[in-house]
């Protein structure tokens, strides 16, 4: 019997620490709280990326195409929607997602 291998996640904490140390040492203090966390969620990674690199429209579009979410991250996003009483469109705009993606997640995880 073959055991399935779990995909290893990149160590984002070390990646961002290296980027801060080599290219953006002046932004270290701004990112200290996020980098002190034991585990970084997708939302933390997105926030770190915005704090370090800014909100350049071109890079945001490129990054959006390459995002992936774990079940726990999706559930956190849907909890955020409930907490702040957002509709699907508002949630999609806040997290830069498709409205269809939000609707799909709700069908998959909240039915």
RADAJO-V559515 format. One line per field, one symbol per residue. burial: I if it has 24 or more other ideal C-beta (glycine too) atoms within 12 Angstrom, else O. A space follows every 50 residues. Layout:
BEGIN
burial->???
END
This chain:
BEGIN
burial->OOOOOOOOOOOIIOOIIOOIOOOOOOIOOOIOOIIOOOOIIIIIIIOIIO IIIOOOOOOOOOOOOOOOIOOOIIOOIIOOIOOOOOOIOOIIOOIOIOOO IIOOIIOOOOO
END
